[in-house]
């Protein structure tokens, strides 16, 4: 491996580590169900404005 290939390899590794650290640091966590998005609300019919569940 000559010096040119070695420098390119080091450069690629450096960029990939930098990119991975950006993804790790800049990612935000999301609150599941924070705004009522966890459950489905029935919009029409007899059970209007009630939360649908899997129990029947």
Buried (B, 14 or more C-beta within 10 A) or exposed (E): EEEEEEEEEEEEEEEEEEEEEEEEEEEEEEEEEEEEEEEEEEEEEEEEEEEEEEEE
